[in-house]
Amino acid sequence: MPYAEYIRALRAGWWLAVLGALLGAGLATAVVMASTPLYETNTRLFVSTVGTDDLATAVQGSQFSQERVASYAQLLESRDLMATVIDRLDLATTPDELQSQIEATVVPETVLLDVTVTDPEPERALAITSSVADEFGELVTRLETPEDATTSPVRIAVVASPELPTEPSSPRTARDVPLGAALGLLAGMGAAVLRGRRDTAVKDDDATATAVGAPVIGDIVTDAQLAEAHVMRPYDTSRVAEGFRQVRANLQFLRVDQPPRVILVSSPLAGEGKSTLTVNLALALSETGLSVTLVEADLRRPRAARYLGRVTGVGLTNILSGTADLDDVLQPHGDGRLQVLASGPKAPNPGELLSSEAMSQVLAQLRTRSDVVLVDGPPLLPVADAVGLASRVDGVVICARFGKTPREALESSREVLDRVGASVLGAVLTMVPPRARTTGAYAYGYSDDPPDRPRSAHRSGSRAGRRAAAADGSAPETAVAASGVDGPPSADDGRTATAGTGDGRPVASAERPQSTSRAAEDEETADRP
């Protein structure tokens, strides 16, 4: 898995890392709250032999102590010593339980023994540690004293006395909670990476371009109105409309010397928005004054003509079967710059029809009639209908749905097109969430300036204007102009000013409808005290 994919997986699954950190911190907090505080005391014992002036004897005594000290560590945790300490302190415990509270370790290559005692009560921990040190010294003296001697050659001395603990050794809230959060964070990051390896759906331009082998020429954000109507409004300035225009602009400059004129729009699988993309791309191209023909070549599930409100009963299959001519079934849309060739009646052999010589002739005729021909084709992987069609166009635009289309499906689609020698112009990501990082500059929004609002002085002046209009029968706008108040007319005044006689001439004040003067008289009456 490349490094970039790890970063992408962590970025996509950031919430798993956060959730893991929160769960880890919460679990650690719960464990800390449920745990019994334990206090720890320590002491250090020094093992030596009885002093002598002979150097050789001293060296032998030191070696003897080092050899013995490992055995003494085991002796410190013996049941006999535990029983003696219990009797001395009158503890309500068993030797096995007390043995689990004591730990003896040997400092390497020394004659030192470290003893650690853990207990829920700090005073009892101190008492046990002191008692263990005293009783252990007596036990060693008793064991190491020869039968014919009165003193032991081994002496146990306390070199680090135990102290009363003031803070518990466990649990440590300041340590355990951050440690739990860190472990949870690592677990969440691991889950995010695992999820990223299993989830191969494309979610950014780089992964899409790599899978397709061509640049991403546009991102279409999710839009509730587009999902319902499937067609953008004329000269719309919304983000989704600008996304289609971005596709249009990039498509026109892909091949400057020989721009593609017959373009197939397809997708690896069904339900990825290819028909919506084709329809709105055709509308965006026609906005620039180009003549565009939209061919509905998805003969199994036609959608494009229905989205545009065109007749779907006649169209491409009639031409391919020889029952109609092109002029008979072409349907204009809007101002006529966009022509729609619907799919027509359903055929039992759509794959054969689309790969036939008759289809090549239809595309050749449309090429001579239109500046751009957009073909809404079937998906590439479920059926073979688009394979024969792809080799008859100038290029293919692959549509992929954000977060749904698998990367493997895009790679397979590219392989299918490569086998028939089709040229992939680019890819378009559809249904992109508005907050996704791939949505580009229009994620911030950019539209026309809002209209200027009238100032309050104009509003107060328009009442005087209405009164003057009621007195002399003139229009309210004339009175406003006469009042000398600067500023644009209100929305109602603007509608009245643009009224006409039917032949394009503005209506004079004497020709205006009587309802306007009557409304002014009613408002004047309402203003009177």
ZATIMAR-192898 format. One record per residue (C-alpha): residue in one letter; y, z, x. Coordinates in steps of 0.25 Angstrom, whole numbers. Layout:
% ZATIMAR-192898
   rest       y       z       x
      a       Y       Z       X
...
***
This chain:
% ZATIMAR-192898
   rest       y       z       x
      m       0       0       0
      p      13      -4       7
      y      24       6       9
      a      33      -1      -1
      e      23       1     -12
      y      22      15      -8
      i      37      17     -10
      r      36       9     -23
      a      25      17     -28
      l      32      30     -25
      r      45      25     -31
      a      38      21     -44
      g      30      34     -45
      w      41      43     -41
      w      39      51     -53
      l      25      54     -49
      a      30      60     -36
      v      41      69     -44
      l      30      73     -54
      g      21      77     -43
      a      31      85     -36
      l      35      92     -49
      l      20      95     -52
      g      18     100     -38
      a      30     109     -38
      g      26     114     -52
      l      11     116     -48
      a      16     124     -36
      t      25     132     -44
      a      14     136     -53
      v       5     140     -42
      v      15     148     -36
      m      18     155     -49
      a       4     158     -51
      s       0     162     -37
      t       0     177     -33
      p      10     180     -21
      l       2     183      -9
      y       8     191       3
      e       3     189      17
      t       4     198      29
      n       0     195      44
      t      -4     203      56
      r      -9     199      70
      l     -19     207      78
      f     -21     206      93
      v     -35     208      99
      s     -37     213     113
      t     -46     221     122
      v     -44     234     129
      g     -34     232     140
      t     -39     232     155
      d     -33     230     169
      d     -44     220     173
      l     -39     206     171
      a     -52     200     170
      t     -56     210     159
      a     -43     207     151
      v     -46     192     151
      q     -60     195     146
      g     -54     204     135
      s     -45     193     131
      q     -56     183     129
      f     -64     194     122
      s     -53     196     112
      q     -51     181     110
      e     -66     180     107
      r     -66     192      98
      v     -53     188      90
      a     -60     177      82
      s     -71     187      77
      y     -60     197      74
      a     -54     187      64
      q     -67     187      56
      l     -68     202      57
      l     -54     203      51
      e     -59     196      38
      s     -72     204      37
      r     -76     211      25
      d     -78     224      32
      l     -63     224      37
      m     -59     220      22
      a     -67     232      16
      t     -60     242      26
      v     -46     237      23
      i     -49     238       8
      d     -54     252       9
      r     -42     256      18
      l     -32     250       8
      d     -40     253      -4
      l     -38     238      -9
      a     -43     233     -22
      t     -50     221     -17
      t     -63     217     -10
      p     -66     213       4
      d     -68     199       1
      e     -54     198      -7
      l     -47     205       5
      q     -54     196      15
      s     -48     184       8
      q     -34     190      10
      i     -35     191      25
      e     -35     180      35
      a     -37     182      50
      t     -35     171      61
      v     -35     171      76
      v     -24     166      84
      p     -30     155      92
      e     -33     159     107
      t     -27     173     105
      v     -32     187     102
      l     -23     187      89
      l     -28     189      75
      d     -19     185      63
      v     -22     193      50
      t     -16     188      37
      v     -17     196      24
      t     -13     190      10
      d     -11     199      -2
      p      -4     198     -15
      e       4     211     -11
      p      12     212       1
      e      10     227       4
      r      -5     225       2
      a      -6     213      12
      l       2     222      22
      a      -8     233      20
      i     -20     224      21
      t     -15     218      34
      s     -12     231      41
      s     -26     237      37
      v     -33     224      41
      a     -27     225      55
      d     -30     240      56
      e     -44     239      51
      f     -47     227      59
      g     -43     234      72
      e     -52     246      69
      l     -64     237      65
      v     -62     229      79
      t     -62     242      86
      r     -74     247      80
      l     -82     234      82
      e     -78     232      96
      t     -80     246     101
      p     -93     247     109
      e    -103     258     106
      d    -101     265     119
      a     -86     265     119
      t     -75     271     111
      t     -64     260     112
      s     -65     245     108
      p     -62     235     118
      v     -54     227     108
      r     -41     231     102
      i     -34     225      89
      a     -19     226      89
      v      -9     222      78
      v       2     213      84
      a       9     208      72
      s       9     219      61
      p       9     214      46
      e      22     214      38
      l      24     216      23
      p      26     202      17
      t      38     200       9
      e      35     186       3
      p      22     181      -2
      s      15     171       7
      s      10     163      -5
      p      14     157     -14
      r      27     152      -8
      t      35     146     -19
      a      45     139      -9
      r      34     133      -2
      d      23     130     -13
      v      32     123     -23
      p      38     113     -14
      l      24     111      -8
      g      19     108     -22
      a      30      99     -25
      a      28      91     -12
      l      13      90     -14
      g      16      85     -29
      l      26      75     -23
      l      15      70     -14
      a       5      69     -25
      g      15      62     -34
      m      18      52     -23
      g       4      49     -21
      a       2      47     -36
      a      14      37     -36
      v       8      29     -24
      l      -6      29     -31
      r       1      25     -44
      g       8      14     -36
      r      -5       9     -30
      r     -11       8     -44
      d       1       3     -51
      t       3     -11     -46
      a      13     -16     -57
      v      26     -22     -51
      k      38     -13     -52
      d      48     -20     -42
      d      52     -33     -37
      d      46     -32     -23
      a      32     -30     -29
      t      34     -41     -39
      a      39     -51     -28
      t      27     -47     -19
      a      17     -49     -30
      v      23     -62     -35
      g      27     -68     -21
      a      40     -72     -27
      p      54     -64     -29
      v      57     -56     -41
      i      68     -64     -48
      g      72     -54     -59
      d      69     -41     -66
      i      70     -39     -81
      v      72     -25     -86
      t      66     -19     -98
      d      75     -21    -110
      a      72     -16    -124
      q      79     -28    -131
      l      73     -38    -122
      a      59     -32    -125
      e      62     -34    -140
      a      69     -47    -141
      h      64     -54    -128
      v      77     -62    -127
      m      90     -58    -120
      r     103     -60    -128
      p     112     -72    -123
      y     120     -68    -111
      d     115     -54    -112
      t     120     -45    -100
      s     109     -35    -101
      r     101     -31     -89
      v      89     -38     -94
      a      97     -51     -97
      e     102     -50     -83
      g      88     -49     -78
      f      85     -62     -84
      r      97     -69     -78
      q      93     -63     -64
      v      80     -70     -66
      r      87     -83     -70
      a      96     -82     -57
      n      85     -79     -48
      l      76     -90     -54
      q      88    -101     -52
      f      89     -98     -37
      l      75     -97     -33
      r      74    -111     -29
      v      88    -116     -27
      d      84    -130     -23
      q      74    -132     -33
      p      75    -122     -44
      p      63    -121     -53
      r      65    -127     -67
      v      52    -125     -74
      i      48    -110     -72
      l      36    -103     -78
      v      38     -88     -81
      s      24     -81     -81
      s      19     -67     -79
      p       5     -61     -73
      l       2     -55     -87
      a       7     -54    -101
      g      18     -45    -106
      e      26     -46     -94
      g      39     -52    -100
      k      38     -67     -96
      s      41     -73    -109
      t      54     -64    -110
      l      57     -67     -96
      t      56     -82     -99
      v      64     -82    -112
      n      76     -74    -106
      l      75     -82     -93
      a      77     -95    -101
      l      89     -89    -108
      a      95     -84     -95
      l      94     -98     -89
      s      99    -105    -102
      e     112     -96    -101
      t     115    -103     -88
      g     116    -117     -95
      l     102    -121     -91
      s      93    -129    -100
      v      80    -120    -101
      t      67    -123    -108
      l      58    -111    -110
      v      43    -115    -112
      e      34    -105    -119
      a      21    -108    -111
      d      14     -95    -114
      l       5    -101    -125
      r      -3     -89    -127
      r       8     -79    -130
      p      21     -86    -132
      r      33     -78    -133
      a      45     -85    -127
      a      49     -94    -139
      r      47     -82    -149
      y      57     -74    -140
      l      67     -85    -142
      g      65     -86    -157
      r      59    -101    -155
      v      48    -107    -163
      t      35    -105    -157
      g      26    -114    -165
      v      29    -127    -157
      g      30    -129    -143
      l      23    -131    -130
      t       9    -132    -135
      n      14    -143    -145
      i      19    -151    -133
      l       7    -149    -124
      s      -3    -153    -136
      g       6    -165    -138
      t      10    -162    -152
      a      25    -161    -149
      d      35    -165    -140
      l      44    -157    -131
      d      57    -160    -140
      d      49    -155    -152
      v      46    -141    -148
      l      58    -137    -139
      q      67    -127    -145
      p      81    -124    -141
      h      86    -109    -140
      g     100    -105    -140
      d     110    -115    -136
      g      99    -125    -132
      r      99    -123    -117
      l      85    -116    -119
      q      74    -123    -125
      v      61    -116    -129
      l      47    -123    -129
      a      38    -113    -137
      s      23    -112    -134
      g      19    -119    -147
      p       6    -117    -155
      k      -4    -109    -147
      a     -14    -118    -140
      p     -29    -114    -136
      n     -27    -119    -122
      p     -14    -114    -117
      g     -18    -115    -102
      e     -22    -130    -103
      l      -9    -133    -110
      l       0    -127    -100
      s      -7    -133     -88
      s      -8    -147     -94
      e       0    -159     -90
      a       7    -159    -103
      m      13    -145     -99
      s      18    -152     -86
      q      25    -163     -94
      v      32    -152    -103
      l      37    -145     -91
      a      42    -158     -85
      q      49    -162     -98
      l      56    -148     -99
      r      60    -149     -84
      t      68    -162     -87
      r      75    -155    -100
      s      78    -141     -95
      d      84    -135     -83
      v      74    -124     -83
      v      60    -123     -90
      l      55    -109     -91
      v      40    -108     -95
      d      35     -95    -101
      g      21     -95     -96
      p       8     -87     -99
      p       5     -75     -90
      l      -2     -79     -77
      l     -14     -70     -76
      p     -20     -68     -90
      v     -21     -83     -92
      a     -21     -96     -84
      d     -11    -103     -93
      a       1    -101     -83
      v      -7    -106     -71
      g      -6    -121     -74
      l       8    -120     -79
      a      13    -113     -67
      s      10    -125     -58
      r      19    -134     -67
      v      32    -126     -66
      d      42    -124     -55
      g      39    -109     -53
      v      34     -97     -60
      v      41     -84     -63
      i      32     -72     -64
      c      36     -61     -73
      a      31     -47     -70
      r      33     -34     -79
      f      38     -22     -71
      g      28     -11     -70
      k      17     -19     -77
      t      13     -32     -70
      p       3     -28     -59
      r       6     -33     -45
      e      -8     -39     -44
      a      -5     -48     -57
      l       8     -53     -50
      e       0     -57     -38
      s     -11     -63     -46
      s       0     -71     -53
      r       5     -76     -40
      e      -9     -80     -35
      v     -11     -88     -48
      l       2     -96     -47
      d      -1     -98     -32
      r     -14    -105     -35
      v      -7    -115     -44
      g       5    -117     -35
      a      15    -111     -44
      s      28    -106     -38
      v      32     -92     -41
      l      47     -91     -43
      g      48     -76     -44
      a      45     -64     -53
      v      52     -57     -63
      l      50     -42     -67
      t      51     -39     -81
      m      52     -26     -90
      v      58     -19     -78
      p      63      -5     -81
      p      78      -4     -81
      r      77       7     -70
      a      68       0     -61
      r      72      -2     -47
      t      70     -17     -48
      t      80     -20     -59
      g      91     -23     -50
      a     106     -23     -51
      y     106     -24     -66
      a      99     -11     -67
      y     114      -6     -66
      g     119     -15     -77
      y     130     -25     -77
      s     137     -31     -89
      d     150     -36     -94
      d     162     -28     -94
      p     164     -20    -108
      p     175     -25    -117
      d     188     -18    -115
      r     191      -7    -126
      p     204      -7    -134
      r     213       4    -130
      s     217      15    -139
      a     232      10    -140
      h     227      -3    -145
      r     218       4    -156
      s     231      12    -161
      g     239      -1    -161
      s     228      -8    -169
      r     231       1    -181
      a     245      -2    -180
      g     241     -17    -179
      r     232     -16    -192
      r     244      -9    -199
      a     253     -20    -195
      a     243     -31    -199
      a     241     -24    -213
      a     256     -25    -215
      d     259     -39    -211
      g     245     -45    -214
      s     242     -49    -199
      a     229     -47    -191
      p     227     -34    -184
      e     227     -40    -170
      t     241     -46    -172
      a     246     -33    -175
      v     239     -27    -163
      a     246     -38    -154
      a     259     -35    -160
      s     258     -21    -158
      g     259     -24    -143
      v     246     -16    -139
      d     238     -22    -128
      g     223     -22    -127
      p     211     -30    -133
      p     209     -31    -148
      s     198     -22    -154
      a     185     -28    -158
      d     188     -29    -172
      d     201     -36    -169
      g     194     -46    -159
      r     185     -50    -171
      t     196     -53    -180
      a     204     -60    -169
      t     192     -70    -167
      a     190     -73    -181
      g     192     -88    -184
      t     194     -98    -196
      g     181    -105    -193
      d     187    -116    -185
      g     189    -108    -172
      r     203    -104    -175
      p     207     -89    -175
      v     211     -84    -189
      a     226     -82    -191
      s     231     -69    -197
      a     233     -75    -211
      e     219     -81    -210
      r     212     -68    -207
      p     202     -63    -217
      q     209     -53    -227
      s     199     -42    -224
      t     206     -40    -211
      s     220     -37    -218
      r     213     -29    -228
      a     206     -21    -217
      a     219     -18    -211
      e     226     -14    -224
      d     214      -4    -226
      e     216       2    -213
      e     231       3    -215
      t     229      10    -228
      a     219      20    -221
      d     229      23    -210
      r     240      26    -220
      p     242      41    -223
***
